[in-house]
Amino acid sequence: MSSRNGARHVVIVGGGFAGLGCAQKLADHQDVHVTLLDRNNYHQFQPLLYQVATSLLAPADIAHSLRAVFAAQDNVEVQLAEISEVDLASKTVKSSDGGEWSGDALVLAAGSQPNFFGTQGAPENSFPLYSLNNATRLRSRILGLLEQVDRDPKLIDRGALNFVIVGGGPTGVEVAGAIGDMIELTLPAEYHNVDTSRAHIYLVDLGDVLLKPFSDKAHGYVAKVLKEKGVDVHLGTSVKEVHTGHAVLSDGRLIPSRCVIWAGGIKAAPVATECGLAQGRGGRVDVQPDLAFDGHPGVYGVGDIANISGPDGKPLPQLGSVALQSGKAAAENILADFEGKPRKDFAYRDKGIMAMIGRTEAIAAIGKKHHEVHGPLAHMAWLGVHASLMTGTRDKIEAIIDWGWDRFSKTGGPHVLDQGEAAAIDWADDPAVMPSPAS
C-alpha cells in the first residue's frame, strides 16, 4: 500500500467544505497521513461568491490558502492536481498531467459545476457563479458595463444596463438583491452620467415561487423586497437561449443584455463520471448511509458529488453545511475502519437555511423545525453564521469590516475591474440587438 512510515494514507480529492472538513478531522491523528488534492491552492467560501461578484467583498476575504490551513499539521500535504481518472478498486486517482496517488482510503469531495440543462448558448455566453474565478469575471463584466455606459449612454438602448439572472434559489435571489443595491446606491454616488432609472434586473425561474424551501409568508416577503429593489421577477419561465447580446425567454420575449448571470443549478464535478458508477440527479453518485460507495469499502463520496439520503429517503440539499458535516463523518468512519470498529450511518444535523436579499434584508429558517425570521434579525443571523463558517481568523475580521463599511457607505466594497477580457465587449457581434440605421 501507500502507507508512510507506518501511517495509514488517506487521499482526498477536493478542498471545498467536504474535503476540508474531512482533512481537518483526520489531521488530529498523527498515525494517519493525508494527501489533499485540489485544482486550486485555496479553499473558497462558496456562499459568498455573489458578494465578490457585486463588489461587497474582496476575493481574499473568501479564499484561504489550503497550505496555511494545515501549516501546523505535518501529516497533511496539499497538492495541486486536476483529477482525470479514478480507480475505485485500487483507491487510486490520476491527474491530467500524469500524477498518481493511492491510499488506504479514498474520499471523493470534488464538489460541483454549473448545470446549464442544455440551454443553447448558456455555457459560452452567460456568467455562472460557482467559483472564485466566476465571481471576479462577473464583477469585471458588471463594472465594465458601468464604465462603458458612463462614456456612452446610448449603449443603454442596446441592453447595457439589463441584467438577466437565471434561477430563483438563494444565489439568484442574493445576486439580484445585491445588484439592486448597486443600482440604487453605487451608481448615483460613483457614475454621475448614468441614468439609473434605465437599469433593469430580470430574475427568471421556472418554478412558481422564489426560494422554494421557505414558507408562503417568506415567499411574499422576498417578492416584496425584490420589487422594492426594482427586480422584475418572471416565474414559470425559463431562459431558452443565451446569445452574446440578448437572452430569449421560453415565452418568446427577447431581452437585450450583455450580462446574463447563471444561477440555475449545479451538477456533480466531472470526477463523478470517472467513477464508473451509476449517476443520479445532477450527475451525483449514490452513496450508502455510511457515505461509502456500494461494493467499494474504504472509498467515500461526500459533499456535492454524492447523493446523500436524508431521513425521508430524498437526497439532502447541496449546501455547505451538508458538505462539511459529511466530510467529518467520512473521516470518523475511515478512522473506525483503521481501528477495526463498525462504521456509523451519517445523520445530518439541520441547522436551517438562510438567504440575504440586500444590504439589510434577509430571511432565515433556523433549526431543524425551520423557525423563520425576516428582516434585520435574520440579517444579523446571516452575518453571524457566515462569519463563523469562514476558514481563517483574518478572513472573518476583514469580511466583518467590509460588511460594516458596506452597511453605512453608498460606494460599497472593492470595485476592482481586474479581468479586462471579461469586460471587453464587441457591440457589433449580435445582429438581433443592433440599432436600426435610422437611429
Steps between C-alpha positions, in 0.01 A plus 500: 500500500598865519539529877776738608725409794233266624222760475182418311457717190178681406462674163237775482393650167366851549570785742147633538290475815480119483866433427618762747280363776624147437866603493472710817344209688771259387780751564461453875621140467876476451475136396312611188665671203270714283550613141254773404467557124335802341526694175545818707732570792218660699170418664222728373199596708243434231191657666669841479606491136214731409644762737829495311310526171309807620800675661393446862803289593851457360602158366751462783214526751349170385806303383744348746823316419465126556867479592449769764208305648723197557831679562515361855416141396799321349284194428299691237640585157321714243556434131371690197341256257218476248371145548407328175487129593364306797555130573274406790631146529858610571400830666711684244455832324698647213538860389492642150876566515592143594499514880376198691392449863382187682387459858362267761185711469374731227256789544336664199398853597549673165189718530285626216489692175229707326208312348379682190232236423583511131406868465624624164792740534501504881845342553663743259306821561377504859684570824469210746569565866652184648870578540727787601605547138131515402442770761790722395406465132142603576619793711715622211212462254264702723756773563604499134140563394466787745823657373393471136154641566654790690692588182223419253144510644356387164617147584209478742271469196685177415457339839816618674312546828278192468600224742337160448531256791408137440385310808285590799693313768723665762776597255261656249304689764813622680672625186177669384472686829867597497483638144185688600697667778782585259257671265324688780806608701828452315406630155380845618804534728770397251357516147352849471426473127294180522119518508425236766129501412584317178668206672295180517546176691314193376482193727378195309398167653297206373338444840193666647683674789846623593695322776275195480604337835368796700140565612227683311547796735868507412421482128287813538775678693765418239276613213427828682866577572613423145219711354614792715849452356366518147536130418261376229416140593390254229369174650392194305751611239837371388781641290489321167807653332793718603677698229788745523262797514161364604306227676184331375242390756274198464202733446676641192609827655840632387696698760808691381774435755876474524482345846304177537582353840455124534379385842276231356641193671801278545609148421777279631858575401644310201674256735160339561494368143842338549384272781325248277194509726141589415423870531173638631347845501748771413763241409556414866615154601298300752665419832396269779374633835860488630610713197700216340444383144315171475746218435804720557593502870733779593382728220269785603297765321417823685365845426350606168637205306291250697132414530472489879157392617321677784254343746221524241705312242542807280846639420618767740539849348836606363586735784829589664374364833416162346842486333690594817314254720526217248875556465550475874275192518701326226819571697349339810406190300848480347651509850252233608611282206865540597421404859282204404185662637157514333415800284209729584227625270512870422240708687472856375439763767276755330585847631270677255527699182535871428541753224603865480278722284694824516713706735256483791236246396522126552295192574595210724334171588686397814538156654360161408143634508600799284365777722488800268617853563508786249666839481772640728502204741546256212766730358698486826459121513627473142807711580581298811462158339703587192777666699525196729530261206785688332834320515753750637483757779634769268233415242229540764631835622541643149154381393338654808680830434385496136141418602502784752640744245248387242214545747570872545662589165343567163812399310520151648807280478788450256390603149797345322481431127785250485396269215507709186402204280170464686429873469580520126190511279460503124179697469461400135509122552124443546281608205182442701570804717676728253347848473301575187660727237254776588628513858 
